[in-house]
Amino acid sequence: MKIEFLYYEDCPSHDEALERLQGVMDEFKLDTPIEIVKVETDEQAVADHFIGSPTIRINGEDIAPPANEAEVYYSLTCRAYRLENGRISPLPSEEMIRQTFRRFIAIH
């Protein structure tokens, strides 16, 4: 399993998001290393398909993929997540992360 954590330093939520990711990995007893990528330029954002900080991908799949790929912009920006209750947050919920892990664990 490949786990990527991409972030932009100027967005304050990345430390807590990484802690959430690690906590959920502990729940699943996963010791897979996390590839942590600091995105520093707009060019890197485009190359890495970075839609905002923080971004978590499991086996290349974003834990909260955008609804309309045609409207996605890659840039140095903070990210907003729509939570299960409909609220907007700068952090993904632990449940979002869990659901993505469950899909990949069920496949394998």
C-alpha positions, 0 to 999 in steps of 0.5 A: 500500500502506498500512502502519500501526505502532501502539504503546503507549509503556509496552511496551518492544518497539516500537522493535525491532519498528519496526526489523524492519518497516523492515528487511523493507521494505528487503528488498522495496525498499518506500519506502511511508511507515509511518503510526506511531500512538502509542495513548495512551488506552483510547478510542483503543485501541478506536477503532483496534482496537488489540489490543496493542503493537506492532501492524503492519497492511498494507492494514488486515490485521494481520500476526498476526490473532487466532484468535478475533475474538470474544475480542479486547479493545482496550486499552493493553497489550503484545502477545504473538506466537506465533512459527513455532516455537511460542514466544511473543515480544513481537515479531513475527518478520521472517518474519511481516512478510515473509509478509504483504508477500508476500501483498499483493505477489502480489495486485498 
